Amino acid sequence: MPSYTMINLETNQEEEMVLSLSEREELLKTGKYKQKLSTAKFVSSTTSTLRKAGGEWNNFLSKVKKDHPGSTINN
């Protein structure tokens, strides 16, 4: 189930809640909470995905690239 940051309108305190969509809708209908909207959080890494995948995957991509010259595979 998704996690939501909800703001208690009486205390103005933020609470992290794990709710189903229907539970979230019911909570918002009570008028006691509003949902804090936030931007998506991105996680980045300095290690490339291809490097993490390992040699077998890179070998497979090389074969696909060789067999399909017009492909956009860059490994």
PDB file with one MODEL, atoms N, CA, C and O in Angstrom:
MODEL        1
ATOM      1  N   MET A   1       0.850  -1.188   0.000  1.00  0.00           N
ATOM      2  CA  MET A   1       0.000   0.000   0.000  1.00  0.00           C
ATOM      3  C   MET A   1       0.884   1.236   0.000  1.00  0.00           C
ATOM      4  O   MET A   1       1.990   1.222   0.541  1.00  0.00           O
ATOM      5  N   PRO A   2       0.392   2.298  -0.608  1.00  0.00           N
ATOM      6  CA  PRO A   2       1.181   3.524  -0.662  1.00  0.00           C
ATOM      7  C   PRO A   2       1.231   4.258   0.670  1.00  0.00           C
ATOM      8  O   PRO A   2       0.367   4.094   1.531  1.00  0.00           O
ATOM      9  N   SER A   3       2.251   5.057   0.806  1.00  0.00           N
ATOM     10  CA  SER A   3       2.450   5.877   1.991  1.00  0.00           C
ATOM     11  C   SER A   3       2.107   7.320   1.630  1.00  0.00           C
ATOM     12  O   SER A   3       2.488   7.804   0.565  1.00  0.00           O
ATOM     13  N   TYR A   4       1.393   8.000   2.510  1.00  0.00           N
ATOM     14  CA  TYR A   4       0.992   9.382   2.285  1.00  0.00           C
ATOM     15  C   TYR A   4       1.423  10.231   3.466  1.00  0.00           C
ATOM     16  O   TYR A   4       1.419   9.768   4.607  1.00  0.00           O
ATOM     17  N   THR A   5       1.795  11.471   3.192  1.00  0.00           N
ATOM     18  CA  THR A   5       2.033  12.430   4.262  1.00  0.00           C
ATOM     19  C   THR A   5       0.749  13.231   4.408  1.00  0.00           C
ATOM     20  O   THR A   5       0.342  13.967   3.509  1.00  0.00           O
ATOM     21  N   MET A   6       0.122  13.066   5.572  1.00  0.00           N
ATOM     22  CA  MET A   6      -1.146  13.738   5.837  1.00  0.00           C
ATOM     23  C   MET A   6      -0.913  14.812   6.897  1.00  0.00           C
ATOM     24  O   MET A   6      -0.093  14.641   7.800  1.00  0.00           O
ATOM     25  N   ILE A   7      -1.640  15.917   6.778  1.00  0.00           N
ATOM     26  CA  ILE A   7      -1.529  17.007   7.732  1.00  0.00           C
ATOM     27  C   ILE A   7      -2.811  17.066   8.550  1.00  0.00           C
ATOM     28  O   ILE A   7      -3.901  17.227   8.002  1.00  0.00           O
ATOM     29  N   ASN A   8      -2.672  16.935   9.865  1.00  0.00           N
ATOM     30  CA  ASN A   8      -3.791  17.044  10.786  1.00  0.00           C
ATOM     31  C   ASN A   8      -4.156  18.525  10.855  1.00  0.00           C
ATOM     32  O   ASN A   8      -3.337  19.334  11.290  1.00  0.00           O
ATOM     33  N   LEU A   9      -5.349  18.891  10.441  1.00  0.00           N
ATOM     34  CA  LEU A   9      -5.748  20.292  10.368  1.00  0.00           C
ATOM     35  C   LEU A   9      -5.955  20.927  11.732  1.00  0.00           C
ATOM     36  O   LEU A   9      -5.895  22.151  11.852  1.00  0.00           O
ATOM     37  N   GLU A  10      -6.200  20.120  12.774  1.00  0.00           N
ATOM     38  CA  GLU A  10      -6.381  20.663  14.121  1.00  0.00           C
ATOM     39  C   GLU A  10      -5.042  21.013  14.756  1.00  0.00           C
ATOM     40  O   GLU A  10      -4.920  22.041  15.422  1.00  0.00           O
ATOM     41  N   THR A  11      -4.034  20.163  14.553  1.00  0.00           N
ATOM     42  CA  THR A  11      -2.727  20.357  15.195  1.00  0.00           C
ATOM     43  C   THR A  11      -1.661  20.866  14.234  1.00  0.00           C
ATOM     44  O   THR A  11      -0.580  21.274  14.659  1.00  0.00           O
ATOM     45  N   ASN A  12      -1.964  20.842  12.939  1.00  0.00           N
ATOM     46  CA  ASN A  12      -1.029  21.221  11.886  1.00  0.00           C
ATOM     47  C   ASN A  12       0.218  20.331  11.863  1.00  0.00           C
ATOM     48  O   ASN A  12       1.261  20.736  11.349  1.00  0.00           O
ATOM     49  N   GLN A  13       0.111  19.138  12.411  1.00  0.00           N
ATOM     50  CA  GLN A  13       1.235  18.195  12.424  1.00  0.00           C
ATOM     51  C   GLN A  13       1.140  17.264  11.227  1.00  0.00           C
ATOM     52  O   GLN A  13       0.054  16.860  10.811  1.00  0.00           O
ATOM     53  N   GLU A  14       2.318  16.933  10.678  1.00  0.00           N
ATOM     54  CA  GLU A  14       2.390  16.000   9.559  1.00  0.00           C
ATOM     55  C   GLU A  14       2.503  14.578  10.098  1.00  0.00           C
ATOM     56  O   GLU A  14       3.233  14.318  11.055  1.00  0.00           O
ATOM     57  N   GLU A  15       1.772  13.668   9.473  1.00  0.00           N
ATOM     58  CA  GLU A  15       1.813  12.263   9.859  1.00  0.00           C
ATOM     59  C   GLU A  15       1.994  11.423   8.609  1.00  0.00           C
ATOM     60  O   GLU A  15       1.316  11.639   7.605  1.00  0.00           O
ATOM     61  N   GLU A  16       2.910  10.462   8.669  1.00  0.00           N
ATOM     62  CA  GLU A  16       3.119   9.522   7.572  1.00  0.00           C
ATOM     63  C   GLU A  16       2.139   8.368   7.779  1.00  0.00           C
ATOM     64  O   GLU A  16       2.145   7.732   8.833  1.00  0.00           O
ATOM     65  N   MET A  17       1.297   8.095   6.779  1.00  0.00           N
ATOM     66  CA  MET A  17       0.283   7.049   6.902  1.00  0.00           C
ATOM     67  C   MET A  17       0.336   6.100   5.721  1.00  0.00           C
ATOM     68  O   MET A  17       0.498   6.528   4.578  1.00  0.00           O
ATOM     69  N   VAL A  18       0.201   4.823   5.996  1.00  0.00           N
ATOM     70  CA  VAL A  18       0.114   3.805   4.951  1.00  0.00           C
ATOM     71  C   VAL A  18      -1.365   3.470   4.802  1.00  0.00           C
ATOM     72  O   VAL A  18      -1.977   2.888   5.698  1.00  0.00           O
ATOM     73  N   LEU A  19      -1.928   3.847   3.657  1.00  0.00           N
ATOM     74  CA  LEU A  19      -3.371   3.716   3.444  1.00  0.00           C
ATOM     75  C   LEU A  19      -3.658   3.196   2.042  1.00  0.00           C
ATOM     76  O   LEU A  19      -2.902   3.445   1.103  1.00  0.00           O
ATOM     77  N   SER A  20      -4.750   2.476   1.921  1.00  0.00           N
ATOM     78  CA  SER A  20      -5.236   2.134   0.581  1.00  0.00           C
ATOM     79  C   SER A  20      -5.859   3.398   0.012  1.00  0.00           C
ATOM     80  O   SER A  20      -6.111   4.350   0.751  1.00  0.00           O
ATOM     81  N   LEU A  21      -6.109   3.421  -1.277  1.00  0.00           N
ATOM     82  CA  LEU A  21      -6.704   4.594  -1.906  1.00  0.00           C
ATOM     83  C   LEU A  21      -8.065   4.907  -1.298  1.00  0.00           C
ATOM     84  O   LEU A  21      -8.389   6.070  -1.058  1.00  0.00           O
ATOM     85  N   SER A  22      -8.858   3.874  -1.051  1.00  0.00           N
ATOM     86  CA  SER A  22     -10.194   4.113  -0.476  1.00  0.00           C
ATOM     87  C   SER A  22     -10.086   4.622   0.965  1.00  0.00           C
ATOM     88  O   SER A  22     -10.878   5.469   1.380  1.00  0.00           O
ATOM     89  N   GLU A  23      -9.110   4.113   1.732  1.00  0.00           N
ATOM     90  CA  GLU A  23      -8.914   4.610   3.100  1.00  0.00           C
ATOM     91  C   GLU A  23      -8.489   6.078   3.078  1.00  0.00           C
ATOM     92  O   GLU A  23      -8.939   6.871   3.905  1.00  0.00           O
ATOM     93  N   ARG A  24      -7.622   6.435   2.129  1.00  0.00           N
ATOM     94  CA  ARG A  24      -7.171   7.824   2.008  1.00  0.00           C
ATOM     95  C   ARG A  24      -8.349   8.735   1.682  1.00  0.00           C
ATOM     96  O   ARG A  24      -8.494   9.806   2.271  1.00  0.00           O
ATOM     97  N   GLU A  25      -9.184   8.308   0.748  1.00  0.00           N
ATOM     98  CA  GLU A  25     -10.352   9.109   0.365  1.00  0.00           C
ATOM     99  C   GLU A  25     -11.299   9.301   1.547  1.00  0.00           C
ATOM    100  O   GLU A  25     -11.811  10.400   1.761  1.00  0.00           O
ATOM    101  N   GLU A  26     -11.532   8.240   2.312  1.00  0.00           N
ATOM    102  CA  GLU A  26     -12.418   8.334   3.483  1.00  0.00           C
ATOM    103  C   GLU A  26     -11.843   9.296   4.525  1.00  0.00           C
ATOM    104  O   GLU A  26     -12.575  10.092   5.113  1.00  0.00           O
ATOM    105  N   LEU A  27     -10.527   9.219   4.749  1.00  0.00           N
ATOM    106  CA  LEU A  27      -9.878  10.096   5.723  1.00  0.00           C
ATOM    107  C   LEU A  27     -10.004  11.555   5.289  1.00  0.00           C
ATOM    108  O   LEU A  27     -10.275  12.426   6.116  1.00  0.00           O
ATOM    109  N   LEU A  28      -9.810  11.827   4.005  1.00  0.00           N
ATOM    110  CA  LEU A  28      -9.920  13.195   3.502  1.00  0.00           C
ATOM    111  C   LEU A  28     -11.351  13.719   3.592  1.00  0.00           C
ATOM    112  O   LEU A  28     -11.564  14.911   3.812  1.00  0.00           O
ATOM    113  N   LYS A  29     -12.334  12.828   3.421  1.00  0.00           N
ATOM    114  CA  LYS A  29     -13.749  13.238   3.502  1.00  0.00           C
ATOM    115  C   LYS A  29     -14.131  13.714   4.894  1.00  0.00           C
ATOM    116  O   LYS A  29     -15.059  14.511   5.035  1.00  0.00           O
ATOM    117  N   THR A  30     -13.429  13.239   5.935  1.00  0.00           N
ATOM    118  CA  THR A  30     -13.765  13.644   7.305  1.00  0.00           C
ATOM    119  C   THR A  30     -13.484  15.113   7.540  1.00  0.00           C
ATOM    120  O   THR A  30     -14.063  15.724   8.439  1.00  0.00           O
ATOM    121  N   GLY A  31     -12.582  15.695   6.722  1.00  0.00           N
ATOM    122  CA  GLY A  31     -12.242  17.104   6.891  1.00  0.00           C
ATOM    123  C   GLY A  31     -11.214  17.355   7.976  1.00  0.00           C
ATOM    124  O   GLY A  31     -10.874  18.506   8.247  1.00  0.00           O
ATOM    125  N   LYS A  32     -10.711  16.294   8.605  1.00  0.00           N
ATOM    126  CA  LYS A  32      -9.726  16.454   9.683  1.00  0.00           C
ATOM    127  C   LYS A  32      -8.295  16.448   9.169  1.00  0.00           C
ATOM    128  O   LYS A  32      -7.376  16.864   9.874  1.00  0.00           O
ATOM    129  N   TYR A  33      -8.103  15.973   7.932  1.00  0.00           N
ATOM    130  CA  TYR A  33      -6.763  15.868   7.357  1.00  0.00           C
ATOM    131  C   TYR A  33      -6.760  16.407   5.938  1.00  0.00           C
ATOM    132  O   TYR A  33      -7.779  16.401   5.247  1.00  0.00           O
ATOM    133  N   LYS A  34      -5.593  16.872   5.523  1.00  0.00           N
ATOM    134  CA  LYS A  34      -5.361  17.159   4.112  1.00  0.00           C
ATOM    135  C   LYS A  34      -4.052  16.470   3.735  1.00  0.00           C
ATOM    136  O   LYS A  34      -3.197  16.228   4.587  1.00  0.00           O
ATOM    137  N   GLN A  35      -3.912  16.164   2.467  1.00  0.00           N
ATOM    138  CA  GLN A  35      -2.724  15.459   2.010  1.00  0.00           C
ATOM    139  C   GLN A  35      -1.667  16.465   1.618  1.00  0.00           C
ATOM    140  O   GLN A  35      -1.944  17.435   0.912  1.00  0.00           O
ATOM    141  N   LYS A  36      -0.450  16.227   2.080  1.00  0.00           N
ATOM    142  CA  LYS A  36       0.681  17.055   1.675  1.00  0.00           C
ATOM    143  C   LYS A  36       1.162  16.530   0.334  1.00  0.00           C
ATOM    144  O   LYS A  36       1.498  15.354   0.195  1.00  0.00           O
ATOM    145  N   LEU A  37       1.190  17.411  -0.641  1.00  0.00           N
ATOM    146  CA  LEU A  37       1.649  17.015  -1.960  1.00  0.00           C
ATOM    147  C   LEU A  37       3.143  17.301  -2.050  1.00  0.00           C
ATOM    148  O   LEU A  37       3.613  18.375  -1.674  1.00  0.00           O
ATOM    149  N   SER A  38       3.870  16.323  -2.553  1.00  0.00           N
ATOM    150  CA  SER A  38       5.310  16.506  -2.692  1.00  0.00           C
ATOM    151  C   SER A  38       5.749  16.000  -4.053  1.00  0.00           C
ATOM    152  O   SER A  38       5.021  15.274  -4.731  1.00  0.00           O
ATOM    153  N   THR A  39       6.923  16.387  -4.431  1.00  0.00           N
ATOM    154  CA  THR A  39       7.461  15.940  -5.708  1.00  0.00           C
ATOM    155  C   THR A  39       8.057  14.551  -5.549  1.00  0.00           C
ATOM    156  O   THR A  39       8.368  14.109  -4.443  1.00  0.00           O
ATOM    157  N   ALA A  40       8.206  13.886  -6.662  1.00  0.00           N
ATOM    158  CA  ALA A  40       8.792  12.549  -6.645  1.00  0.00           C
ATOM    159  C   ALA A  40      10.242  12.624  -6.195  1.00  0.00           C
ATOM    160  O   ALA A  40      10.951  13.590  -6.479  1.00  0.00           O
ATOM    161  N   LYS A  41      10.664  11.593  -5.494  1.00  0.00           N
ATOM    162  CA  LYS A  41      12.034  11.525  -5.016  1.00  0.00           C
ATOM    163  C   LYS A  41      12.809  10.589  -5.928  1.00  0.00           C
ATOM    164  O   LYS A  41      12.385   9.462  -6.184  1.00  0.00           O
ATOM    165  N   PHE A  42      13.941  11.061  -6.413  1.00  0.00           N
ATOM    166  CA  PHE A  42      14.755  10.265  -7.315  1.00  0.00           C
ATOM    167  C   PHE A  42      16.027   9.831  -6.610  1.00  0.00           C
ATOM    168  O   PHE A  42      16.622  10.582  -5.838  1.00  0.00           O
ATOM    169  N   VAL A  43      16.420   8.622  -6.890  1.00  0.00           N
ATOM    170  CA  VAL A  43      17.661   8.090  -6.354  1.00  0.00           C
ATOM    171  C   VAL A  43      18.607   7.911  -7.522  1.00  0.00           C
ATOM    172  O   VAL A  43      18.259   7.288  -8.525  1.00  0.00           O
ATOM    173  N   SER A  44      19.786   8.451  -7.392  1.00  0.00           N
ATOM    174  CA  SER A  44      20.750   8.287  -8.473  1.00  0.00           C
ATOM    175  C   SER A  44      21.968   7.546  -7.950  1.00  0.00           C
ATOM    176  O   SER A  44      22.200   7.453  -6.745  1.00  0.00           O
ATOM    177  N   SER A  45      22.718   7.035  -8.873  1.00  0.00           N
ATOM    178  CA  SER A  45      23.895   6.265  -8.521  1.00  0.00           C
ATOM    179  C   SER A  45      25.017   6.641  -9.466  1.00  0.00           C
ATOM    180  O   SER A  45      24.779   6.997 -10.620  1.00  0.00           O
ATOM    181  N   THR A  46      26.235   6.559  -8.972  1.00  0.00           N
ATOM    182  CA  THR A  46      27.374   6.858  -9.836  1.00  0.00           C
ATOM    183  C   THR A  46      27.801   5.628 -10.632  1.00  0.00           C
ATOM    184  O   THR A  46      28.559   5.743 -11.595  1.00  0.00           O
ATOM    185  N   THR A  47      27.317   4.453 -10.233  1.00  0.00           N
ATOM    186  CA  THR A  47      27.636   3.218 -10.946  1.00  0.00           C
ATOM    187  C   THR A  47      26.571   2.973 -11.998  1.00  0.00           C
ATOM    188  O   THR A  47      25.380   3.021 -11.690  1.00  0.00           O
ATOM    189  N   SER A  48      26.973   2.713 -13.229  1.00  0.00           N
ATOM    190  CA  SER A  48      25.996   2.522 -14.289  1.00  0.00           C
ATOM    191  C   SER A  48      25.229   1.221 -14.093  1.00  0.00           C
ATOM    192  O   SER A  48      25.727   0.266 -13.498  1.00  0.00           O
ATOM    193  N   THR A  49      24.024   1.211 -14.601  1.00  0.00           N
ATOM    194  CA  THR A  49      23.175   0.022 -14.519  1.00  0.00           C
ATOM    195  C   THR A  49      23.811  -1.135 -15.277  1.00  0.00           C
ATOM    196  O   THR A  49      23.759  -2.279 -14.825  1.00  0.00           O
ATOM    197  N   LEU A  50      24.413  -0.842 -16.428  1.00  0.00           N
ATOM    198  CA  LEU A  50      25.045  -1.909 -17.205  1.00  0.00           C
ATOM    199  C   LEU A  50      26.194  -2.546 -16.430  1.00  0.00           C
ATOM    200  O   LEU A  50      26.391  -3.759 -16.498  1.00  0.00           O
ATOM    201  N   ARG A  51      26.937  -1.752 -15.709  1.00  0.00           N
ATOM    202  CA  ARG A  51      28.043  -2.293 -14.921  1.00  0.00           C
ATOM    203  C   ARG A  51      27.514  -3.199 -13.811  1.00  0.00           C
ATOM    204  O   ARG A  51      28.070  -4.267 -13.554  1.00  0.00           O
ATOM    205  N   LYS A  52      26.436  -2.765 -13.157  1.00  0.00           N
ATOM    206  CA  LYS A  52      25.842  -3.566 -12.085  1.00  0.00           C
ATOM    207  C   LYS A  52      25.278  -4.882 -12.610  1.00  0.00           C
ATOM    208  O   LYS A  52      25.294  -5.892 -11.907  1.00  0.00           O
ATOM    209  N   ALA A  53      24.780  -4.870 -13.846  1.00  0.00           N
ATOM    210  CA  ALA A  53      24.148  -6.062 -14.414  1.00  0.00           C
ATOM    211  C   ALA A  53      25.148  -7.187 -14.611  1.00  0.00           C
ATOM    212  O   ALA A  53      24.774  -8.358 -14.544  1.00  0.00           O
ATOM    213  N   GLY A  54      26.390  -6.867 -14.848  1.00  0.00           N
ATOM    214  CA  GLY A  54      27.424  -7.887 -14.957  1.00  0.00           C
ATOM    215  C   GLY A  54      27.740  -8.272 -16.387  1.00  0.00           C
ATOM    216  O   GLY A  54      27.075  -7.847 -17.331  1.00  0.00           O
ATOM    217  N   GLY A  55      28.774  -9.091 -16.521  1.00  0.00           N
ATOM    218  CA  GLY A  55      29.298  -9.486 -17.811  1.00  0.00           C
ATOM    219  C   GLY A  55      28.337 -10.259 -18.680  1.00  0.00           C
ATOM    220  O   GLY A  55      28.295 -10.051 -19.893  1.00  0.00           O
ATOM    221  N   GLU A  56      27.566 -11.145 -18.089  1.00  0.00           N
ATOM    222  CA  GLU A  56      26.617 -11.955 -18.877  1.00  0.00           C
ATOM    223  C   GLU A  56      25.631 -11.063 -19.628  1.00  0.00           C
ATOM    224  O   GLU A  56      25.369 -11.275 -20.812  1.00  0.00           O
ATOM    225  N   TRP A  57      25.098 -10.082 -18.943  1.00  0.00           N
ATOM    226  CA  TRP A  57      24.129  -9.180 -19.560  1.00  0.00           C
ATOM    227  C   TRP A  57      24.797  -8.363 -20.662  1.00  0.00           C
ATOM    228  O   TRP A  57      24.227  -8.184 -21.738  1.00  0.00           O
ATOM    229  N   ASN A  58      25.996  -7.872 -20.394  1.00  0.00           N
ATOM    230  CA  ASN A  58      26.718  -7.095 -21.404  1.00  0.00           C
ATOM    231  C   ASN A  58      27.030  -7.948 -22.633  1.00  0.00           C
ATOM    232  O   ASN A  58      26.954  -7.457 -23.759  1.00  0.00           O
ATOM    233  N   ASN A  59      27.377  -9.212 -22.430  1.00  0.00           N
ATOM    234  CA  ASN A  59      27.617 -10.124 -23.556  1.00  0.00           C
ATOM    235  C   ASN A  59      26.344 -10.315 -24.376  1.00  0.00           C
ATOM    236  O   ASN A  59      26.383 -10.330 -25.607  1.00  0.00           O
ATOM    237  N   PHE A  60      25.228 -10.458 -23.690  1.00  0.00           N
ATOM    238  CA  PHE A  60      23.940 -10.617 -24.366  1.00  0.00           C
ATOM    239  C   PHE A  60      23.626  -9.379 -25.209  1.00  0.00           C
ATOM    240  O   PHE A  60      23.212  -9.497 -26.362  1.00  0.00           O
ATOM    241  N   LEU A  61      23.826  -8.184 -24.626  1.00  0.00           N
ATOM    242  CA  LEU A  61      23.560  -6.949 -25.364  1.00  0.00           C
ATOM    243  C   LEU A  61      24.474  -6.824 -26.587  1.00  0.00           C
ATOM    244  O   LEU A  61      24.042  -6.359 -27.642  1.00  0.00           O
ATOM    245  N   SER A  62      25.723  -7.235 -26.446  1.00  0.00           N
ATOM    246  CA  SER A  62      26.653  -7.194 -27.580  1.00  0.00           C
ATOM    247  C   SER A  62      26.166  -8.084 -28.711  1.00  0.00           C
ATOM    248  O   SER A  62      26.243  -7.712 -29.882  1.00  0.00           O
ATOM    249  N   LYS A  63      25.658  -9.273 -28.353  1.00  0.00           N
ATOM    250  CA  LYS A  63      25.143 -10.209 -29.364  1.00  0.00           C
ATOM    251  C   LYS A  63      23.912  -9.630 -30.061  1.00  0.00           C
ATOM    252  O   LYS A  63      23.785  -9.720 -31.282  1.00  0.00           O
ATOM    253  N   VAL A  64      23.019  -9.042 -29.289  1.00  0.00           N
ATOM    254  CA  VAL A  64      21.820  -8.427 -29.871  1.00  0.00           C
ATOM    255  C   VAL A  64      22.230  -7.303 -30.815  1.00  0.00           C
ATOM    256  O   VAL A  64      21.702  -7.191 -31.921  1.00  0.00           O
ATOM    257  N   LYS A  65      23.174  -6.469 -30.376  1.00  0.00           N
ATOM    258  CA  LYS A  65      23.634  -5.352 -31.204  1.00  0.00           C
ATOM    259  C   LYS A  65      24.251  -5.856 -32.513  1.00  0.00           C
ATOM    260  O   LYS A  65      24.021  -5.283 -33.578  1.00  0.00           O
ATOM    261  N   LYS A  66      25.040  -6.936 -32.420  1.00  0.00           N
ATOM    262  CA  LYS A  66      25.686  -7.513 -33.597  1.00  0.00           C
ATOM    263  C   LYS A  66      24.642  -8.079 -34.563  1.00  0.00           C
ATOM    264  O   LYS A  66      24.743  -7.888 -35.775  1.00  0.00           O
ATOM    265  N   ASP A  67      23.638  -8.777 -34.016  1.00  0.00           N
ATOM    266  CA  ASP A  67      22.601  -9.398 -34.842  1.00  0.00           C
ATOM    267  C   ASP A  67      21.606  -8.388 -35.426  1.00  0.00           C
ATOM    268  O   ASP A  67      20.907  -8.692 -36.393  1.00  0.00           O
ATOM    269  N   HIS A  68      21.547  -7.195 -34.841  1.00  0.00           N
ATOM    270  CA  HIS A  68      20.597  -6.160 -35.276  1.00  0.00           C
ATOM    271  C   HIS A  68      21.358  -4.848 -35.451  1.00  0.00           C
ATOM    272  O   HIS A  68      21.345  -4.002 -34.557  1.00  0.00           O
ATOM    273  N   PRO A  69      22.015  -4.673 -36.583  1.00  0.00           N
ATOM    274  CA  PRO A  69      22.873  -3.508 -36.796  1.00  0.00           C
ATOM    275  C   PRO A  69      22.178  -2.150 -36.641  1.00  0.00           C
ATOM    276  O   PRO A  69      22.839  -1.166 -36.310  1.00  0.00           O
ATOM    277  N   GLY A  70      20.901  -2.077 -36.865  1.00  0.00           N
ATOM    278  CA  GLY A  70      20.192  -0.799 -36.749  1.00  0.00           C
ATOM    279  C   GLY A  70      19.722  -0.476 -35.334  1.00  0.00           C
ATOM    280  O   GLY A  70      19.055   0.535 -35.117  1.00  0.00           O
ATOM    281  N   SER A  71      20.068  -1.332 -34.369  1.00  0.00           N
ATOM    282  CA  SER A  71      19.575  -1.126 -33.005  1.00  0.00           C
ATOM    283  C   SER A  71      20.235   0.092 -32.364  1.00  0.00           C
ATOM    284  O   SER A  71      21.259   0.588 -32.834  1.00  0.00           O
ATOM    285  N   THR A  72      19.630   0.550 -31.299  1.00  0.00           N
ATOM    286  CA  THR A  72      20.173   1.694 -30.576  1.00  0.00           C
ATOM    287  C   THR A  72      20.867   1.267 -29.284  1.00  0.00           C
ATOM    288  O   THR A  72      21.041   2.085 -28.380  1.00  0.00           O
ATOM    289  N   ILE A  73      21.257   0.026 -29.186  1.00  0.00           N
ATOM    290  CA  ILE A  73      21.913  -0.482 -27.988  1.00  0.00           C
ATOM    291  C   ILE A  73      23.331   0.080 -27.926  1.00  0.00           C
ATOM    292  O   ILE A  73      24.107  -0.038 -28.875  1.00  0.00           O
ATOM    293  N   ASN A  74      23.648   0.688 -26.794  1.00  0.00           N
ATOM    294  CA  ASN A  74      24.996   1.197 -26.549  1.00  0.00           C
ATOM    295  C   ASN A  74      25.533   0.541 -25.294  1.00  0.00           C
ATOM    296  O   ASN A  74      25.103   0.870 -24.188  1.00  0.00           O
ATOM    297  N   ASN A  75      26.452  -0.368 -25.449  1.00  0.00           N
ATOM    298  CA  ASN A  75      27.037  -0.991 -24.256  1.00  0.00           C
ATOM    299  C   ASN A  75      28.529  -0.952 -24.321  1.00  0.00           C
ATOM    300  O   ASN A  75      29.199  -1.429 -23.405  1.00  0.00           O
TER     301      ASN A  75
ENDMDL
END
